[in-house]
Amino acid sequence: MCGMAFSFGPLTFRSLREADEWQYLSHRSFSVALVSLLVILATGRNPVRAVRDAGTRQVVAGLLLGVLFTLFVVALSRVSAAFVLLMQSTSPLYAAILGRVILREPVTRDTMMAIAAAGVGVVVMVAGNVGAGDTLGIVLSTVLPIALAGYAVLIRSAPARDPAVPTMIGGAAAGVVAALVAVGGQGFGAPVFDVWMAFISGGLLIGLFAPIWNYAHRFVPPADISLLLISEIVLAPVWVWIWMGEQPAGGTLLGGAISLGAILWLTIRSARSNEEEFPDPAGRVRGLHVGAVPGYRRYGTVKD
């Protein structure tokens, strides 16, 4: 669900009329921070206390998320979008390695098979369209999936706290950096329509769904959750095709079908598995954040 929500981001970017990428990124990032702040307030939490209680790992994860926002834009400005997406598709593999080394979490055979199939699908999607780019763009594109995998491991290993905190921190950090760059260029201001597009992408799509994505890390291993996020790569060209009339090549549709099929297969296999393991078998209270949500439940041993 979160991958599908995030996949509408490129459509909003392609809909811009005058704003450049840094103006768009600044308004989008500040919208992320604003909506995440409202989510924290809506659940009855004090934002300052929520950040203080989040712990070092969630704060670092938030800053890393801000880096991810910025890396993606800079990489796109220096190499082709196909190359960036190709590199991003390797994130599940890095997440599997980091999860195994840092968290000691085993990677199932089904997950590795799905990662391989999804990778083949992405290669088919971008085949012949990778293009050339400068060294910095290639390096940033290579670092991007590693950073995304590191984010998944950080969120997975952090204590169960308010999942909107990393999103708020990441949005604020990326917004400040992008605004400084924008001021040195065309300025921070942008047309109302472009600001609205940035708000839809940041405030609605990321600000509302990234906390859900963070919360899902409590129950889904890093490799699996990074793999599920490939649905963002697969669905993005579909929305541009529907609303912008940019028909994708046959290889793009075929590769997308392969990747999406791998994701659906793993999801169905996991749902039907009788070996459900929650991250806290001791039965610690879990919710959107500890103690703030009435009706939260305790997860313990799963019984029929």
N, C-alpha and C positions, 0 to 999 in steps of 0.2 A: 504493500500500500504506500509506504514512504517512497520507495523507488519510483512508483508511478507519479506521485505528487512532484518529486524533484525533477522528473523528466519534462515538465512543462516550462522549466527555466529557460532553455534555449529559445522557445517560442516567444516568450516575453522579450528576450534580448533582440531577436530578429524583428520585433514589432516597433523598436525604437525609431523615432523620427529624426532627432537631432543629437541626443546625448551620446557621448563617446563611452568606451568601456569603463573608464575610471569614474565618470559621473554616475553611470549605472551601478557600478559596484558600491560606491559610497552610499547612495540612497538605498540600495538593496540591503546592505549590511546594517545600516542604522535601523531599517525597518525590522530586520531580524531581531536586533537587540530590543527594540520597543515592544514588539509582540511577545517576545519571551518574557520581558518584564511584566507585561499584563497577565501572562499565564501564571507567573509566580504569585502575583497579587490576587488573581482570581481564585487560587487555591488556599488563600488565607495566610500566605507566608510573607514575612518581611524580607525584601530582596537583599538587603545588606546582611542580614542574619543568614539567609540562604547561601550567599557566597561564602560567608565565614564558615558555615557548617559543611560546605561542599567537600573540603579537603584538598590537599595539594594536587592529587591526580586529576580531579575534575577541573580545577583551575588551569592546570597545564594542558589538559585536553581542550578546554575552551580556547586557549591561546593557539593551540595547534590547529583548531578548526578555522580560526581567523587566518592562519597561514595558508591553509588549504584554499580558502576563498581567493586569496591573492595569487597564489601559485597558479591556479587554474587560468585566471585572466592573463597573467604575464606569459604563460606558456602558449596560450591561444594566439597571442600577438606575435609570436616568433616562429611557431611551427603550425602545420595544418591541424585542423580539428580532428581529422581521422587519426593522425599520429598520437594526439593526446588521448583520444578514446581508446586506442589500442594499448597504450601504456596503462591507462586506468583499469583496463580489464585484467591486468596482472595482480591487482590488489588482493583478490582472494588467496592467491598463492602466498604472497607475503604475510597475509593475516594468519594463514595456516601455520607458517614457519614461526612467526612471533608468538602465536598462541601456544604452540607446542613448547617453545624454548622458555618463554617467560611465565606462562600460566600452567604449564604442564598439562594442557588439554589435548587429548588424542584427536586425530583427524580421521573420520570414518572413511571407509572405502567408497561409500556413496558420495560423500562430499568431494573426494578427489576425482571421481568419475565425472561429476557435474562440473567441477572447475575446468577439467580438460575439454569437455564438450562445449561449455560456454566460451572458452578461449578460442576454440576452432570457429565458433559462430562469429565472434568479433573479428577474427582474421578475415573471414569471408565477407563481412560487412564492409571493411575498409580496404580490401584488396585493390591495389592499383591506384589508391587515392591518398597514400601516406604523404607523398611529396617530400620536399626538402625543407630544411630549416637551419638556423644557426646553432652553434654549439650550446649556448646558454639555454635556448628553448628545448633542446634535446635533453639536457641535464635536468632541467626543471620538470619536464614531462616524466622523466625516469624517477625523480624523487617523489612526485605526486602520489603514486600508488603506495609507496612505502610509508609516507606520512599518513595516508588514509588508513592503512593497516595498523599503524601505531596508534591512531586515534581509537580504532575499534578495541584494541587491547587495553588501552588506558581506561576507557569507559567500562569495559567488562570487569576490570580488576578494581575499580574504585568502589568505595562503600555506597550502599543504596541511599542516595540523596536525591534532591530535586533535579530531575533530568533537564529542566529548562535552563539551569545555571550555565553549563558549558556553551549552550547556544547563545545566551545573552552575552557572555564574555567574548565569544568568537565574533559575533556580529559587531560589538562595540570596537574591538581591536581592529578588525578589517575595515570598518567604517572610517576610523580615524586615519589609517594609512592611506586609504583610497581618496579620502577628502583632501589630504595634504597634496597628493599627486594631482588631483583634479584642479585644485586651486592654482597650481603651477602651470596648468595647461589652459583649458577652456573655462575654468571656473567651476565652482560647486553647483551653481544654479542650473536647472534644466527645465524644459517645458513640462507643464502639468501632466500631459499624457505620458511622457517618459517616466516621470516620477511615479505615476500610478502603475505603470508596468513594473517598475523596480519594487514597488510595495507588494504587488501580487506575487512576484517571484520570491522576495525576501520575507515579507511579513506573513503572508498567507501560506505559501508553499513550504518555506523553511522554518519560519518562526513557530508555526503550528505543528508541523510534522517532524521536525528534527528532535524535539523533546520525546516524541513517541518512538522515534528511531533510537534515541539514547536509552530509553526505557527497555526497548526490545533486547539490548545488549545484555541485560541481566539474565535472559533466558535462552539466548541463541549464541553459539560459539562464534568467535571472530571470523573464521573462514566462511561459515555459512552466511553470516549477516553481510559480509562483503560480497559474497556471490549473489545474494538476493538483490543487492543494490545495482547489479548489472542491468536490471530491468530499466533503470534510468537511461542507460546508453541505448538500449534496444528501442524504447518507446519514443525517445526524443524526436527522431526523424519522422515518426508516424504523425505526431501532432503538427510538425511543420508542413508535412504533406497535406494534411486535412485542412488546415487553416490558412496556409500561405501558398498552397498550390505547387510546392516544390516536390515533384514526384521523385522518390528515391530510385536508385538503380535496382535491378532485379537481385543482384548480389547482396545489396543491403537488406532487402526483405528476407531473402533466404537465410543469410547469416543471423538476422534478428530472430527468425523463427527457430533456428537451432539453439541459440542462447536462451531464449525464453522457454523453449521446450525443456532444456536442462534444468532451469530454475523450477519450473512447475513439477518436473519429475522428482527433484530433491524434496520439494515442499510436500508432495503427496506421500513420498516414502517416509519422511519424518513424521508426518501426521498419523500414519498408520503404524508406526513403530511402537512396540510395547516397552521400549527401553527409554522412557522419558526420565530425564535427569534435570532437576532444577538446581540452580547454582548454589542454593543454600539448603542442603538436606537437613540441617539442624532446625529448620522451621522459623528462621528469623522473619520478622514482620517486613513485608514489602508492600509498597504502594507507589504512587507518583512521587512521594517522598515520605519518609518515616513519620508517622504520627499526624499527618495533615489531612488524610483522606478518610472520611468515615466509611465504614463498611469494607476496609481493606481485609485481605485474607492472609492466612498463614499457609505457606507451602511446605509440606512435609513429604512423607512417603506417599507416593501415588498408589491408591488402591482402587480396585474395580468397584 
